[in-house]
Amino acid sequence: MSLPKQEYHLRVYYEDTDAGGNVYHANYLNFCERARTEWLRELGIEQSFFLEQNCGFVVRKLEMDNMAAAKLDDLLTVTSVISELKRASVKFSQHITNQQGMILCHIEVLVAYIDLQRAKPCAIPNTILGALKGVS
């Protein structure tokens, strides 16, 4: 049985690249963040609502493997899968491919749900957990 996944498509713009026309490595993290945010949005989870409650997701751990460079004007796909779901954290496995299907980057990211005022982990609200359990 395969895990449910989400695909997010984007185009590489000049602002995403270095002087050589290659995507700057940190921008892959931005692309993956956008993909995770859009997935949550598709599930009816607006992160701004939780920020108003002084809670939110923060990156706790990140592993990134860059295998090839994306280029200016490439059409990229970020594929995201929830690989682990716990009471106060979610682990995503994401990879970025170009229009030829070549994997350019693989990212494993663990995000923790925290109380922003106390800067401490807290339980993910049941509304979010329920939506994520439906896809994990």
C-alpha beads as a LAMMPS data file, in Angstrom:
LAMMPS data file: protein, C-alpha beads

136 atoms
135 bonds

1 atom types
1 bond types

-500.0 500.0 xlo xhi
-500.0 500.0 ylo yhi
-500.0 500.0 zlo zhi

Masses

1 110.0

Atoms # bond

1 1 1 0.000 0.000 0.000
2 1 1 1.468 3.355 -0.979
3 1 1 1.231 6.421 1.219
4 1 1 -1.030 9.248 0.077
5 1 1 0.966 12.045 -1.462
6 1 1 0.570 15.594 -2.608
7 1 1 2.155 17.155 -5.669
8 1 1 2.903 20.853 -5.915
9 1 1 4.046 22.357 -9.211
10 1 1 6.141 25.469 -9.656
11 1 1 8.286 27.238 -12.205
12 1 1 11.889 28.315 -11.528
13 1 1 12.192 32.081 -11.801
14 1 1 15.294 34.220 -12.177
15 1 1 15.038 35.225 -8.506
16 1 1 15.413 31.535 -7.532
17 1 1 18.773 31.143 -9.257
18 1 1 22.412 32.031 -8.783
19 1 1 24.586 33.805 -11.343
20 1 1 24.947 30.550 -13.303
21 1 1 21.202 30.013 -13.734
22 1 1 21.058 27.159 -11.200
23 1 1 18.567 27.141 -8.331
24 1 1 20.287 28.331 -5.155
25 1 1 20.314 25.417 -2.679
26 1 1 18.305 27.154 0.062
27 1 1 15.431 27.733 -2.354
28 1 1 14.705 24.002 -2.438
29 1 1 13.758 24.385 1.230
30 1 1 11.405 27.233 0.294
31 1 1 9.812 25.127 -2.448
32 1 1 9.217 22.276 0.011
33 1 1 7.804 24.647 2.629
34 1 1 5.319 25.990 0.076
35 1 1 4.321 22.451 -0.867
36 1 1 3.665 21.484 2.773
37 1 1 1.702 24.690 3.366
38 1 1 -0.438 24.148 0.267
39 1 1 -1.106 20.547 1.303
40 1 1 -2.329 21.721 4.705
41 1 1 -4.464 24.348 2.968
42 1 1 -6.012 21.633 0.751
43 1 1 -6.894 19.775 3.952
44 1 1 -8.637 22.864 5.320
45 1 1 -5.836 23.795 7.704
46 1 1 -5.006 27.486 7.643
47 1 1 -1.767 28.027 9.531
48 1 1 -2.615 31.683 10.129
49 1 1 -5.500 30.594 12.383
50 1 1 -3.134 28.661 14.650
51 1 1 -0.618 31.485 14.689
52 1 1 -3.392 33.699 16.056
53 1 1 -3.660 31.129 18.877
54 1 1 0.132 31.512 19.472
55 1 1 0.823 28.012 18.161
56 1 1 2.407 26.733 15.000
57 1 1 4.714 24.334 13.227
58 1 1 8.471 24.850 13.317
59 1 1 11.229 22.823 11.704
60 1 1 12.962 20.685 14.315
61 1 1 15.165 18.534 12.102
62 1 1 16.044 18.610 8.431
63 1 1 18.047 16.395 6.107
64 1 1 18.611 17.476 2.519
65 1 1 20.306 15.626 -0.341
66 1 1 20.942 17.675 -3.490
67 1 1 21.517 15.379 -6.456
68 1 1 21.239 17.693 -9.465
69 1 1 20.520 21.353 -10.142
70 1 1 17.259 22.816 -11.327
71 1 1 17.659 25.504 -13.956
72 1 1 15.996 28.765 -14.841
73 1 1 12.514 28.179 -16.366
74 1 1 12.352 24.494 -15.294
75 1 1 8.934 23.227 -14.282
76 1 1 9.370 21.422 -10.956
77 1 1 7.170 19.072 -8.969
78 1 1 7.497 18.760 -5.211
79 1 1 6.063 15.431 -4.076
80 1 1 5.285 15.207 -0.354
81 1 1 4.420 12.221 1.816
82 1 1 3.752 12.098 5.557
83 1 1 6.171 9.444 6.735
84 1 1 5.540 9.763 10.473
85 1 1 2.770 11.334 12.536
86 1 1 3.044 11.751 16.295
87 1 1 1.072 13.708 18.872
88 1 1 3.316 16.811 18.651
89 1 1 5.233 16.330 15.394
90 1 1 4.962 15.379 11.735
91 1 1 7.725 14.008 9.523
92 1 1 7.514 14.702 5.807
93 1 1 9.479 13.023 3.053
94 1 1 9.704 15.272 -0.004
95 1 1 11.447 15.132 -3.328
96 1 1 11.731 17.611 -6.138
97 1 1 11.758 16.487 -9.761
98 1 1 12.154 18.394 -13.007
99 1 1 9.926 18.100 -16.074
100 1 1 11.895 15.044 -17.254
101 1 1 11.142 13.260 -13.958
102 1 1 14.738 13.456 -12.699
103 1 1 14.960 13.661 -8.903
104 1 1 16.918 16.811 -8.079
105 1 1 16.590 16.978 -4.315
106 1 1 15.283 14.840 -1.467
107 1 1 14.317 16.331 1.884
108 1 1 13.259 14.721 5.160
109 1 1 11.820 17.303 7.524
110 1 1 10.478 16.889 11.036
111 1 1 8.176 19.704 12.116
112 1 1 7.088 20.143 15.717
113 1 1 3.930 21.856 16.865
114 1 1 4.819 24.388 19.530
115 1 1 3.336 26.938 21.863
116 1 1 5.036 30.045 20.490
117 1 1 4.844 32.017 23.750
118 1 1 6.501 29.287 25.805
119 1 1 8.662 27.974 22.933
120 1 1 7.711 24.444 23.997
121 1 1 6.177 21.529 22.091
122 1 1 2.467 20.956 22.562
123 1 1 -0.107 18.536 21.242
124 1 1 -1.254 19.045 17.682
125 1 1 -4.958 20.009 17.809
126 1 1 -7.349 17.197 16.965
127 1 1 -8.641 19.144 13.951
128 1 1 -5.170 19.001 12.392
129 1 1 -4.393 15.464 13.566
130 1 1 -7.644 14.165 12.139
131 1 1 -6.990 15.761 8.761
132 1 1 -3.409 14.449 8.687
133 1 1 -4.426 10.959 9.789
134 1 1 -6.778 10.885 6.857
135 1 1 -3.777 11.130 4.507
136 1 1 -1.034 9.347 6.449

Bonds

1 1 1 2
2 1 2 3
3 1 3 4
4 1 4 5
5 1 5 6
6 1 6 7
7 1 7 8
8 1 8 9
9 1 9 10
10 1 10 11
11 1 11 12
12 1 12 13
13 1 13 14
14 1 14 15
15 1 15 16
16 1 16 17
17 1 17 18
18 1 18 19
19 1 19 20
20 1 20 21
21 1 21 22
22 1 22 23
23 1 23 24
24 1 24 25
25 1 25 26
26 1 26 27
27 1 27 28
28 1 28 29
29 1 29 30
30 1 30 31
31 1 31 32
32 1 32 33
33 1 33 34
34 1 34 35
35 1 35 36
36 1 36 37
37 1 37 38
38 1 38 39
39 1 39 40
40 1 40 41
41 1 41 42
42 1 42 43
43 1 43 44
44 1 44 45
45 1 45 46
46 1 46 47
47 1 47 48
48 1 48 49
49 1 49 50
50 1 50 51
51 1 51 52
52 1 52 53
53 1 53 54
54 1 54 55
55 1 55 56
56 1 56 57
57 1 57 58
58 1 58 59
59 1 59 60
60 1 60 61
61 1 61 62
62 1 62 63
63 1 63 64
64 1 64 65
65 1 65 66
66 1 66 67
67 1 67 68
68 1 68 69
69 1 69 70
70 1 70 71
71 1 71 72
72 1 72 73
73 1 73 74
74 1 74 75
75 1 75 76
76 1 76 77
77 1 77 78
78 1 78 79
79 1 79 80
80 1 80 81
81 1 81 82
82 1 82 83
83 1 83 84
84 1 84 85
85 1 85 86
86 1 86 87
87 1 87 88
88 1 88 89
89 1 89 90
90 1 90 91
91 1 91 92
92 1 92 93
93 1 93 94
94 1 94 95
95 1 95 96
96 1 96 97
97 1 97 98
98 1 98 99
99 1 99 100
100 1 100 101
101 1 101 102
102 1 102 103
103 1 103 104
104 1 104 105
105 1 105 106
106 1 106 107
107 1 107 108
108 1 108 109
109 1 109 110
110 1 110 111
111 1 111 112
112 1 112 113
113 1 113 114
114 1 114 115
115 1 115 116
116 1 116 117
117 1 117 118
118 1 118 119
119 1 119 120
120 1 120 121
121 1 121 122
122 1 122 123
123 1 123 124
124 1 124 125
125 1 125 126
126 1 126 127
127 1 127 128
128 1 128 129
129 1 129 130
130 1 130 131
131 1 131 132
132 1 132 133
133 1 133 134
134 1 134 135
135 1 135 136
